[in-house]
Amino acid sequence: MIIDGRKIAQDLRTDMATQVALFGRKPGLAVILVGDDPASSVYVRNKGNACEEVGFYTEKINKPNDITQAELLAEIERLNNDDRVDGILVQLPLPKHLDANQVIETIDPTKDVDGFHSENIGKLMQNKPFLRPCTPKGVMTLLAATGVDLVGKNCVVVGASNIVGRPMAMELLNARATVTICHSKTQDLPNKLKQADIVVTAVGIAQMIQGEWIKQGAIVIDVGINRLDNGSLVGDVDFESAEKVASWITPVPGGVGPMTIATLLENTLIAYKAREEK
């Protein structure tokens, strides 16, 4: 079975639009883009379009590539103090002269809709989540759509980044699954994957995971987005061979990607409601 991320994301957006139509004040999301990286520009445009679809107030802020650290932090502080803004997102990656960690830590944790601030990561670690990293949270929504109970399942996460792999492992652990974290240098990766009821790949290597490595009937969630020389997009998993053995699998594109943006909107709505309740 194919897990249709586009449909699940659309259903989430429709539900949010219904809620927002009843609000007196629109939830607000500010997105900062530094420089003119084409991929980042596309992501920011897609996020802005999604905000408008659900009725959010959105502020798109473009800054030049040579902006200083102090200038960028000052812009974040301005947004921290702006009552129209419930969520702040700084599009990554940033130019090399900027310290992304300091940028993330400067965002008010209650407006950190990417879920990357150490306070929000700490809450996830303690199983007291507030604003959760978007891609792992979106993966949990996709897994829920399968109807499979995660309790006690053997899960293998391939990839150990702060953005996906590490918080993904915590999400699964909080769902009472048994979790193994692997990466591109893990010894005997095929054998470890063979034991997994659920595989989540976020290693960033095109079609690295082969179908013969997958346990019969496993669920495969492919977070990877890799562009081949011919221009086509593929995941970390060799889809053709993996879909023959998996019970559920996400396509690339059309699987995890749409969920990341839908979850960003969910986080903004959560941040909005938390501020309105104060």
Buried (B, 14 or more C-beta within 10 A) or exposed (E): EEBBBBEBBBEBBEBBBEBBEEEEEBBBBBBBBBBEBEEBBEBBEBBBEBBEBBBBBBBBBEBEEEBEBEEBBEBBEEBBEBEEBBBBBBBBEBBEEBBBEEBBBBBBBBBBBBBBBBEBBEBBBEEEBBBBBBBBBBBBBBBEBBEEEBEEBBBBBBBBBEBBBBBBBBBBBBBEBBBBBBBEEBEEBEEBBBEBBBBBBBBBBBBBBEBEBBBEEBBBBBBBBBEEEEEEBBBBBBBEBBBEBBBBBBBBBBBBBBBBBBBBBBBBBBBBEBBEEE
